[in-house]
Amino acid sequence: MHRLLDILASGIHDTKNQLFSAESLVAASEAEQQIDLSEVRYAIESAANRLSRTLAAYQLMRHGAQLAIVPVIVPDLCAEVALAQKHHLANSGITLTIDCQALDDWPLDRDLVTDMLNNAVQNAGRVARREIRLSAFEQGNELVLRVEDDGPGFSTIPPAGGTGLIVAEKLAELHVRQHRHGSLKLSNGGALGGACFELRLP
């Protein structure tokens, strides 16, 4: 089984590299033809980066490696996600608001958590009507990161076939402090009336 998974991981790696090559070709065509293909480049870059993070997650779970836990300024983390997503969402007529009440740093794997939040915002963008909210606050001894939208909510919870969700749950659980593990929860009835993605980190 591990041999098969390694072969699949190799295929994902090759696909990721091909996507980055495609993005370079699109950028060159964009400059040559003087046309705006930023949404095409965004889609390609998002797919390639998602594959990169999936490979990183596989390596962590396959080889039992440790997360790169460092103190991260939470407002900076939220701002990074907003910077990556706002332009694309604005083109779809969706507003991304940030409500960050956690003003200090928090120990976490910045790359993996950023990827989970970016993915959550992208998923919310597919169903949101007008607004998505990314919020961060401390509750008890946990950092809570939420992505909520004003869409119709999930038809089933958790969504069926969510391979990405399974990976995100495992990565959340790998965040451990004082014998407490991180967790991931999806629900309906968020503050905006739609779905709610909630990541809790110890």
Number of C-alpha atoms within 10 A of each C-alpha: 6 8 8 9 12 14 12 12 18 13 11 17 16 12 16 21 14 14 20 17 14 15 19 15 12 17 18 12 14 15 11 9 9 9 10 12 13 14 12 13 20 16 14 21 18 18 15 22 16 18 20 17 15 20 17 15 18 18 14 15 15 12 8 10 11 11 17 12 14 12 12 15 16 23 18 14 18 20 14 13 19 19 10 13 19 16 17 17 22 13 10 14 14 19 20 21 14 17 13 18 12 18 13 12 14 19 18 23 19 19 14 19 18 16 18 24 23 21 19 19 26 17 14 25 24 13 18 25 17 16 20 27 20 24 19 23 17 18 10 8 10 16 20 20 22 23 26 29 32 22 21 14 21 16 10 9 12 12 11 9 8 10 10 12 19 12 16 23 17 15 22 23 17 20 22 16 11 6 7 14 15 20 19 20 14 19 16 20 15 19 13 16 14 21 26 26 22 21 23 22 25 22
